[in-house]
Amino acid sequence: MKKSKKTKPAKKKSLLSGAAKTLKKLGKGSGIGRLSTTQKVVGGALLLGGLGYLAQRRAAGATTGADVDANTGESLPGVEGAAL
Protein backbone atom coordinates (compact mmCIF):
# COMPACT_ATOMS: atom_id res chain seq x y z
CA MET A 1 0.00 0.00 0.00
CA LYS A 2 1.21 3.43 -0.88
CA LYS A 3 1.24 6.09 1.74
CA SER A 4 -0.68 9.13 0.75
CA LYS A 5 1.17 12.39 0.93
CA LYS A 6 -0.13 14.84 3.42
CA THR A 7 -0.81 18.13 1.76
CA LYS A 8 -0.74 21.38 3.59
CA PRO A 9 -3.87 23.47 3.44
CA ALA A 10 -3.65 26.15 0.78
CA LYS A 11 -2.60 29.48 2.20
CA LYS A 12 -3.90 32.73 0.86
CA LYS A 13 -1.22 34.18 -1.36
CA SER A 14 -0.77 37.87 -1.12
CA LEU A 15 1.90 40.26 -2.25
CA LEU A 16 3.41 40.44 1.21
CA SER A 17 3.56 36.70 1.75
CA GLY A 18 5.29 36.27 -1.59
CA ALA A 19 7.76 39.02 -0.75
CA ALA A 20 8.56 37.44 2.62
CA LYS A 21 9.30 34.11 0.96
CA THR A 22 11.53 35.78 -1.62
CA LEU A 23 13.45 37.67 1.05
CA LYS A 24 14.04 34.45 2.97
CA LYS A 25 15.45 32.82 -0.15
CA LEU A 26 17.60 35.87 -0.85
CA GLY A 27 19.16 35.77 2.60
CA LYS A 28 19.98 32.07 2.40
CA GLY A 29 21.37 31.60 -1.07
CA SER A 30 22.98 34.70 -2.45
CA GLY A 31 25.45 35.55 0.27
CA ILE A 32 23.56 38.32 2.03
CA GLY A 33 23.29 36.00 5.00
CA ARG A 34 27.09 35.95 5.23
CA LEU A 35 27.38 39.74 5.55
CA SER A 36 27.87 41.27 8.97
CA THR A 37 25.13 43.38 10.50
CA THR A 38 27.20 46.52 9.95
CA GLN A 39 27.61 45.73 6.27
CA LYS A 40 23.87 45.18 5.91
CA VAL A 41 23.06 48.48 7.67
CA VAL A 42 25.56 50.45 5.59
CA GLY A 43 24.32 48.82 2.39
CA GLY A 44 20.71 49.63 3.27
CA ALA A 45 21.60 53.24 4.06
CA LEU A 46 23.40 53.60 0.71
CA LEU A 47 20.44 52.08 -1.08
CA LEU A 48 17.99 54.47 0.58
CA GLY A 49 20.28 57.42 -0.08
CA GLY A 50 20.50 56.52 -3.75
CA LEU A 51 16.75 56.13 -4.06
CA GLY A 52 16.24 59.51 -2.37
CA TYR A 53 18.71 61.12 -4.76
CA LEU A 54 16.96 59.65 -7.79
CA ALA A 55 13.55 60.77 -6.49
CA GLN A 56 14.84 64.34 -6.06
CA ARG A 57 16.33 64.33 -9.56
CA ARG A 58 13.08 63.08 -11.02
CA ALA A 59 11.04 65.71 -9.13
CA ALA A 60 13.39 68.50 -10.23
CA GLY A 61 13.15 67.39 -13.86
CA ALA A 62 9.35 67.26 -13.76
CA THR A 63 9.03 70.86 -12.57
CA THR A 64 10.82 72.37 -15.61
CA GLY A 65 7.85 71.56 -17.84
CA ALA A 66 9.80 71.85 -21.12
CA ASP A 67 11.12 68.87 -23.02
CA VAL A 68 14.77 69.45 -23.83
CA ASP A 69 16.98 67.38 -26.10
CA ALA A 70 19.73 65.86 -23.94
CA ASN A 71 22.33 66.19 -26.70
CA THR A 72 21.70 69.68 -28.05
CA GLY A 73 19.83 71.38 -25.23
CA GLU A 74 17.19 72.59 -27.68
CA SER A 75 13.53 72.71 -26.73
CA LEU A 76 11.43 69.99 -28.32
CA PRO A 77 7.97 70.77 -29.70
CA GLY A 78 5.03 69.30 -27.84
CA VAL A 79 3.01 66.54 -29.47
CA GLU A 80 -0.08 66.67 -27.31
CA GLY A 81 -3.20 66.42 -29.39
CA ALA A 82 -1.26 65.63 -32.54
CA ALA A 83 -2.99 63.42 -35.07
CA LEU A 84 -1.31 60.83 -37.23
OpenMM code with the backbone's topology and positions (N, CA, C; nanometers):
from openmm import Vec3, app, unit

residues = "MET LYS LYS SER LYS LYS THR LYS PRO ALA LYS LYS LYS SER LEU LEU SER GLY ALA ALA LYS THR LEU LYS LYS LEU GLY LYS GLY SER GLY ILE GLY ARG LEU SER THR THR GLN LYS VAL VAL GLY GLY ALA LEU LEU LEU GLY GLY LEU GLY TYR LEU ALA GLN ARG ARG ALA ALA GLY ALA THR THR GLY ALA ASP VAL ASP ALA ASN THR GLY GLU SER LEU PRO GLY VAL GLU GLY ALA ALA LEU".split()
positions = [
    Vec3(0.0834, -0.1188, 0.0000),
    Vec3(0.0000, 0.0000, 0.0000),
    Vec3(0.0870, 0.1240, 0.0000),
    Vec3(0.0488, 0.2166, -0.0829),
    Vec3(0.1215, 0.3428, -0.0882),
    Vec3(0.0705, 0.4364, 0.0194),
    Vec3(0.1644, 0.5080, 0.0762),
    Vec3(0.1238, 0.6091, 0.1736),
    Vec3(0.0831, 0.7343, 0.0981),
    Vec3(-0.0249, 0.7890, 0.1399),
    Vec3(-0.0677, 0.9127, 0.0746),
    Vec3(0.0090, 1.0300, 0.1346),
    Vec3(0.0445, 1.1206, 0.0475),
    Vec3(0.1174, 1.2387, 0.0933),
    Vec3(0.0208, 1.3336, 0.1631),
    Vec3(0.0684, 1.3854, 0.2728),
    Vec3(-0.0132, 1.4842, 0.3420),
    Vec3(0.0107, 1.6193, 0.2754),
    Vec3(-0.0951, 1.6818, 0.2383),
    Vec3(-0.0815, 1.8130, 0.1759),
    Vec3(-0.1184, 1.9198, 0.2768),
    Vec3(-0.0443, 2.0263, 0.2702),
    Vec3(-0.0735, 2.1381, 0.3590),
    Vec3(-0.1940, 2.2132, 0.3052),
    Vec3(-0.2730, 2.2686, 0.3933),
    Vec3(-0.3866, 2.3471, 0.3443),
    Vec3(-0.3358, 2.4681, 0.2667),
    Vec3(-0.4062, 2.5032, 0.1623),
    Vec3(-0.3646, 2.6146, 0.0776),
    Vec3(-0.3726, 2.7462, 0.1556),
    Vec3(-0.2627, 2.8175, 0.1528),
    Vec3(-0.2600, 2.9475, 0.2199),
    Vec3(-0.3007, 3.0539, 0.1200),
    Vec3(-0.3565, 3.1605, 0.1723),
    Vec3(-0.3897, 3.2726, 0.0858),
    Vec3(-0.2596, 3.3377, 0.0421),
    Vec3(-0.2438, 3.3554, -0.0858),
    Vec3(-0.1221, 3.4181, -0.1365),
    Vec3(-0.1496, 3.5665, -0.1559),
    Vec3(-0.0665, 3.6441, -0.0931),
    Vec3(-0.0768, 3.7875, -0.1118),
    Vec3(0.0594, 3.8391, -0.1517),
    Vec3(0.0651, 3.9644, -0.1840),
    Vec3(0.1899, 4.0261, -0.2252),
    Vec3(0.2920, 4.0194, -0.1134),
    Vec3(0.2484, 4.0431, 0.0084),
    Vec3(0.3414, 4.0440, 0.1205),
    Vec3(0.3927, 3.9052, 0.1542),
    Vec3(0.3082, 3.8043, 0.1438),
    Vec3(0.3556, 3.6698, 0.1745),
    Vec3(0.4562, 3.6234, 0.0696),
    Vec3(0.4335, 3.6608, -0.0535),
    Vec3(0.5287, 3.6272, -0.1594),
    Vec3(0.6607, 3.6994, -0.1408),
    Vec3(0.6543, 3.8245, -0.0981),
    Vec3(0.7762, 3.9018, -0.0751),
    Vec3(0.8552, 3.8437, 0.0418),
    Vec3(0.7872, 3.8007, 0.1458),
    Vec3(0.8557, 3.7440, 0.2616),
    Vec3(0.9297, 3.6171, 0.2222),
    Vec3(0.8669, 3.5352, 0.1408),
    Vec3(0.9301, 3.4108, 0.0963),
    Vec3(1.0529, 3.4416, 0.0105),
    Vec3(1.0416, 3.5398, -0.0762),
    Vec3(1.1527, 3.5782, -0.1620),
    Vec3(1.2686, 3.6318, -0.0796),
    Vec3(1.2387, 3.7117, 0.0210),
    Vec3(1.3448, 3.7666, 0.1051),
    Vec3(1.4154, 3.6570, 0.1842),
    Vec3(1.3414, 3.5567, 0.2267),
    Vec3(1.4040, 3.4450, 0.2972),
    Vec3(1.5002, 3.3713, 0.2050),
    Vec3(1.4585, 3.3485, 0.0815),
    Vec3(1.5450, 3.2816, -0.0153),
    Vec3(1.6685, 3.3664, -0.0432),
    Vec3(1.6507, 3.4962, -0.0547),
    Vec3(1.7603, 3.5873, -0.0847),
    Vec3(1.8651, 3.5827, 0.0252),
    Vec3(1.8228, 3.5803, 0.1484),
    Vec3(1.9165, 3.5772, 0.2595),
    Vec3(1.9926, 3.4471, 0.2707),
    Vec3(1.9331, 3.3384, 0.2267),
    Vec3(1.9976, 3.2074, 0.2397),
    Vec3(2.0970, 3.1810, 0.1274),
    Vec3(2.0577, 3.2075, 0.0047),
    Vec3(2.1366, 3.1599, -0.1066),
    Vec3(2.2387, 3.2542, -0.1653),
    Vec3(2.2138, 3.3820, -0.1663),
    Vec3(2.2980, 3.4705, -0.2453),
    Vec3(2.4171, 3.5277, -0.1705),
    Vec3(2.4295, 3.5035, -0.0451),
    Vec3(2.5448, 3.5552, 0.0270),
    Vec3(2.5127, 3.6714, 0.1185),
    Vec3(2.3926, 3.7231, 0.1134),
    Vec3(2.3561, 3.8319, 0.2031),
    Vec3(2.3590, 3.7836, 0.3470),
    Vec3(2.3268, 3.6571, 0.3666),
    Vec3(2.3293, 3.5996, 0.5004),
    Vec3(2.4687, 3.5967, 0.5609),
    Vec3(2.5711, 3.5997, 0.4740),
    Vec3(2.7086, 3.5954, 0.5228),
    Vec3(2.7630, 3.7336, 0.5572),
    Vec3(2.6917, 3.8394, 0.5225),
    Vec3(2.7382, 3.9740, 0.5549),
    Vec3(2.7176, 4.0026, 0.7028),
    Vec3(2.8041, 4.0879, 0.7572),
    Vec3(2.7874, 4.1272, 0.8969),
    Vec3(2.6704, 4.2247, 0.9075),
    Vec3(2.6232, 4.2449, 1.0275),
    Vec3(2.5127, 4.3380, 1.0500),
    Vec3(2.5512, 4.4781, 1.0059),
    Vec3(2.6736, 4.5185, 1.0343),
    Vec3(2.7197, 4.6520, 0.9954),
    Vec3(2.7174, 4.6672, 0.8438),
    Vec3(2.7621, 4.5663, 0.7726),
    Vec3(2.7614, 4.5732, 0.6268),
    Vec3(2.6198, 4.5826, 0.5718),
    Vec3(2.5267, 4.5118, 0.6345),
    Vec3(2.3873, 4.5184, 0.5909),
    Vec3(2.3282, 4.6566, 0.6164),
    Vec3(2.3594, 4.7152, 0.7326),
    Vec3(2.3061, 4.8476, 0.7666),
    Vec3(2.3627, 4.9528, 0.6722),
    Vec3(2.4939, 4.9477, 0.6482),
    Vec3(2.5563, 5.0454, 0.5585),
    Vec3(2.5023, 5.0295, 0.4165),
    Vec3(2.4870, 4.9066, 0.3714),
    Vec3(2.4317, 4.8823, 0.2386),
    Vec3(2.2887, 4.9331, 0.2262),
    Vec3(2.2084, 4.9122, 0.3280),
    Vec3(2.0709, 4.9626, 0.3266),
    Vec3(2.0657, 5.1139, 0.3257),
    Vec3(2.1556, 5.1772, 0.4026),
    Vec3(2.1603, 5.3235, 0.4058),
    Vec3(2.2007, 5.3788, 0.2696),
    Vec3(2.2986, 5.3163, 0.2048),
    Vec3(2.3397, 5.3603, 0.0714),
    Vec3(2.2273, 5.3417, -0.0302),
    Vec3(2.1559, 5.2327, -0.0186),
    Vec3(2.0440, 5.2078, -0.1082),
    Vec3(1.9361, 5.3141, -0.0920),
    Vec3(1.9006, 5.3449, 0.0325),
    Vec3(1.7986, 5.4470, 0.0577),
    Vec3(1.8465, 5.5847, 0.0126),
    Vec3(1.9733, 5.6144, 0.0363),
    Vec3(2.0276, 5.7424, -0.0083),
    Vec3(2.0230, 5.7562, -0.1591),
    Vec3(2.0559, 5.6499, -0.2291),
    Vec3(2.0505, 5.6519, -0.3751),
    Vec3(1.9091, 5.6669, -0.4273),
    Vec3(1.8144, 5.5991, -0.3650),
    Vec3(1.6746, 5.6129, -0.4061),
    Vec3(1.6232, 5.7538, -0.3804),
    Vec3(1.6636, 5.8122, -0.2672),
    Vec3(1.6242, 5.9507, -0.2375),
    Vec3(1.6810, 6.0484, -0.3387),
    Vec3(1.8066, 6.0267, -0.3765),
    Vec3(1.8713, 6.1121, -0.4763),
    Vec3(1.7978, 6.1034, -0.6099),
    Vec3(1.7655, 5.9812, -0.6524),
    Vec3(1.6956, 5.9646, -0.7790),
    Vec3(1.5561, 6.0270, -0.7758),
    Vec3(1.4886, 6.0171, -0.6617),
    Vec3(1.3554, 6.0772, -0.6489),
    Vec3(1.3643, 6.2292, -0.6587),
    Vec3(1.4664, 6.2884, -0.5982),
    Vec3(1.4836, 6.4336, -0.6063),
    Vec3(1.5151, 6.4765, -0.7492),
    Vec3(1.5998, 6.3997, -0.8172),
    Vec3(1.6327, 6.4326, -0.9564),
    Vec3(1.5096, 6.4260, -1.0446),
    Vec3(1.4280, 6.3234, -1.0214),
    Vec3(1.3075, 6.3084, -1.1018),
    Vec3(1.2105, 6.4234, -1.0754),
    Vec3(1.1946, 6.4615, -0.9484),
    Vec3(1.1036, 6.5706, -0.9132),
    Vec3(1.1535, 6.7027, -0.9713),
    Vec3(1.2829, 6.7261, -0.9693),
    Vec3(1.3388, 6.8498, -1.0235),
    Vec3(1.3203, 6.8548, -1.1745),
    Vec3(1.3324, 6.7437, -1.2412),
    Vec3(1.3153, 6.7387, -1.3861),
    Vec3(1.1708, 6.7582, -1.4270),
    Vec3(1.0777, 6.7155, -1.3439),
    Vec3(0.9351, 6.7263, -1.3765),
    Vec3(0.8858, 6.8694, -1.3616),
    Vec3(0.9506, 6.9497, -1.2801),
    Vec3(0.9028, 7.0857, -1.2573),
    Vec3(0.9434, 7.1816, -1.3683),
    Vec3(1.0400, 7.1459, -1.4542),
    Vec3(1.0815, 7.2366, -1.5605),
    Vec3(0.9722, 7.2524, -1.6642),
    Vec3(0.8988, 7.1458, -1.6947),
    Vec3(0.7853, 7.1556, -1.7843),
    Vec3(0.8215, 7.1494, -1.9311),
    Vec3(0.9429, 7.1855, -1.9712),
    Vec3(0.9802, 7.1846, -2.1117),
    Vec3(1.0614, 7.0600, -2.1424),
    Vec3(1.0314, 7.0006, -2.2561),
    Vec3(1.1119, 6.8873, -2.3016),
    Vec3(1.2346, 6.9422, -2.3708),
    Vec3(1.3521, 6.8953, -2.3268),
    Vec3(1.4769, 6.9448, -2.3828),
    Vec3(1.5569, 6.8261, -2.4332),
    Vec3(1.6129, 6.8419, -2.5532),
    Vec3(1.6978, 6.7379, -2.6103),
    Vec3(1.8243, 6.7268, -2.5264),
    Vec3(1.8574, 6.6065, -2.4815),
    Vec3(1.9730, 6.5855, -2.3941),
    Vec3(2.1043, 6.6146, -2.4648),
    Vec3(2.1092, 6.5982, -2.5963),
    Vec3(2.2332, 6.6185, -2.6702),
    Vec3(2.2564, 6.7641, -2.7075),
    Vec3(2.1530, 6.8318, -2.7554),
    Vec3(2.1700, 6.9684, -2.8055),
    Vec3(2.1235, 7.0751, -2.7083),
    Vec3(2.0363, 7.0404, -2.6164),
    Vec3(1.9829, 7.1381, -2.5227),
    Vec3(1.8685, 7.2189, -2.5808),
    Vec3(1.8271, 7.1860, -2.7034),
    Vec3(1.7185, 7.2591, -2.7684),
    Vec3(1.5836, 7.2125, -2.7157),
    Vec3(1.4876, 7.3039, -2.7155),
    Vec3(1.3527, 7.2712, -2.6730),
    Vec3(1.2848, 7.1869, -2.7802),
    Vec3(1.2143, 7.0852, -2.7385),
    Vec3(1.1431, 6.9989, -2.8318),
    Vec3(0.9974, 7.0408, -2.8389),
    Vec3(0.9389, 7.0379, -2.9577),
    Vec3(0.7972, 7.0770, -2.9696),
    Vec3(0.7075, 6.9731, -2.9037),
    Vec3(0.5983, 7.0202, -2.8470),
    Vec3(0.5033, 6.9304, -2.7842),
    Vec3(0.4242, 6.8540, -2.8877),
    Vec3(0.3793, 6.7335, -2.8529),
    Vec3(0.3012, 6.6537, -2.9472),
    Vec3(0.1648, 6.6203, -2.8911),
    Vec3(0.1235, 6.6937, -2.7884),
    Vec3(-0.0078, 6.6668, -2.7307),
    Vec3(-0.1163, 6.7038, -2.8305),
    Vec3(-0.2086, 6.6170, -2.8496),
    Vec3(-0.3203, 6.6423, -2.9388),
    Vec3(-0.2846, 6.6261, -3.0857),
    Vec3(-0.1667, 6.5797, -3.1147),
    Vec3(-0.1263, 6.5625, -3.2541),
    Vec3(-0.1955, 6.4405, -3.3130),
    Vec3(-0.2336, 6.4524, -3.4390),
    Vec3(-0.2990, 6.3418, -3.5072),
    Vec3(-0.2018, 6.2795, -3.6075),
    Vec3(-0.2175, 6.1516, -3.6262),
    Vec3(-0.1314, 6.0829, -3.7230),
    Vec3(-0.1883, 6.0877, -3.8591),
] * unit.nanometer
topology = app.Topology()
chain = topology.addChain("A")
for resn in residues:
    res = topology.addResidue(resn, chain)
    for name in ("N", "CA", "C"):
        topology.addAtom(name, app.Element.getBySymbol(name[0]), res)
